[in-house]
Amino acid sequence: MPAGIDRASLKAIERSIDENQHRPLPKLFAEALLLRIMESLGEQILNCPERLALLYYHSVRTAVEAVANEAAPISYLDLLKVFFYFDCCWFCCYFLLFVHF
């Protein structure tokens, strides 16, 4: 298991998804849309799918914690983190192409 991920928290999220508790239809649609976006991004960064898995874990954990705290459910994917990763990848590609060749 990757460092920084609590096994009990991950099991609680898995159980809530399996039992489909506290998740209305619009919420399920939003999760399906988020999963599809992440799959599309995953196709672009096949060399690092665990990065997307970590972002998805944090966004789902935030939603589960909001429901547990009886707050309004909040789900988000921090696209700045995702695109920062893309910028780093492009910089590395340019560096390898123009400096080493």
N, C-alpha and C positions, 0 to 999 in steps of 0.2 A: 504494500500500500504506500502511495507517495507520502512524503513528509508533509505535515500541516493539515492532513485530512483526518478527522476524528471518525473512527470506525462506527461508534454508536450513532453519531449524527447521520452518517451515510446510510446506516441500516434503517433509521427512523424515516428518512426521506424515501427510501425504497419501499418501506411498508405503507407510507401514506399514498404513494403512487399506485401501488398494487391494490389497495383498498378503495382508492378514489374518494377520499374524504375531503370535505371542504373545498372542492374544486368544481365550480359551475361550468357549464358548457363554454362560455366565452373564455374562461381561464384555460380549459383544455385546448381550445382552438389556438390561443396565444402560445401555449407550450409547443403545439405541433408546428406552428409557424417559426418559432425560435429554433426548434430542432432542424427544420428544413434549411433555415439560414445558416446554421452551424454546419450542416452537411455540405452545403455549397462552399463555405469557407474551408472546410476540411479537404475538399477536393483540390483547393488551391495550395494548401500547405500540407501536403501529404507527409512531409518530412517531420512534422511536429503535431500530430493529432492530440497528444496529451495536453497541450496548451489549451485547446478548445474544451477538452473534457474538464479541465480545472475551472475555466470561466463558467461553463454550464453548471458545475457543482456549486460554485459560489452564488450564481443567480438563483438556482433552485433553493439553496439553503436560506437565502435572504427571504424568499417567499414563504417558506415553511416557518421561519422564525416570526415573520409578521403575522401569520395566522395564529401561531401559538401565543403571541402577545396580544391577540385580539385587536390588532391594528389593521388598517386597510392593507390588503395584499399588494405587495410591491415586487415586481419582477423586472429585472433589467439586465442587459448585457452591456458591459462597459466597452463600447466600440473603440474608445480611445486606446485601451490596452491592446485590442486586436490590431488596429491600424498602426500602432507604434511598433508592434512585432513585424508587420509587413514592411514598414519603413526600414527597420533594421535588416531584414532579409534583402531588400533591394540594395541597400548600401553595401552589404557584404558581396552581393553578386557583382555590382559595379566595380567594387574594389578588386575582386578576383579577376574580372575581365580586363580592366584597364591597367592595373598595376603589374600583374603577373604575366600578361601575354603581350 
